[in-house]
Amino acid sequence: MQILAVVGFGVLLGFIGLAMTRNLFGFVDAEARRLSRNPLNRLWGIPDRDPAELRQAAGFNVARFLVGGAALLLGAAAVIGGIVLLVSGPLD
């Protein structure tokens, strides 16, 4: 059961990473909207930005690919590790 939970968690983590890197379901668009109108920005004196301008910023794209790619790779590693443990049998 624990091995199947690891595989399921890996699939979920990999899907989140894929959604972040490929902008599936408008995930990146929603995050850009949320970040462009963040109430903490107003508190710190940072003006609101256009979400399209924020999406085109180099730092936003680099962070998106780093975090999404890391989640995708960790999810793939969890799935592969879970499959190896499932095939190799119990760890007694």
N, C-alpha and C positions, 0 to 999 in steps of 0.2 A: 504494500500500500504506500509506503514512504517513497519508493522508487517512482511509482505512478504520479505521486504528488510532485516530485521533482521534475518529471517530464512535463506535467501540466503547468507548473510554475515557469518552466523554461519556455514553453510555447507562448504563455501570456507575456512574459518579458520580451521575447523576441518579436511578438506582434506589436507591442508598444514601441519598441525600437524601430520597427519597420514603419509604423505610422508616423513617427517623428521624422525619419529621414526622407520619406517619400511623400509627406503631406497627405496621407490617406484621411478621408473623412473630414478634411478641413482642419485638422489638428493644429497645424502651424499657423493657419490664418486666425483661429480662435486665440491662440497664445499671443500672437502679435497684437490683436485687439486688446487683450487683457493687459499686456505689458505697456501698451501705448497710453492707456488711461488709468494707470496705477495710482491710487490715492497717495501712496508714499512718495511718488515723484513730486506731487504738488507740495507735500510737506517739506521736502528737501529743496524746493524751488526749481525743479526741473520741469520745463513746459511740456504739455501734451504734444505727442507727435502723431503723424498720420501712420496708421498701421501698415500701409503699403511701403512707406519710407522705412519703417522699422524692419520689415521683412527683407528689404534690399540691403540693409546694413551688413557689413562684412562680419562684425562680431556676432550678430544674431545667427547668421548662417554657419559660421564656424562652430559656435556653441551647439547649434541644433544638430549638426552632423557628428560632433564629438559625443554628445550625450546619447543621441539616437543610435549611433554606431556601436557605442559601448554597451547599451542595453541589448541591441541585436546580437552582438557577439556573446555576451553573458548568457542570454537566452539560448543561443545555439549550443554553447558549452554545457549548459544544464541539460538540454535535451539529449545531446550526445552522451554525456556522462550517465544519465538515467537509462538510456538504451543499453549502454555497455553493462551497467549493473544488472539490468533486467535479463540480458542474455547470459551473463556469466554466472548467475545464480546467487544464492544467499551468501552473505559475508561471514557466516559462522566461523 
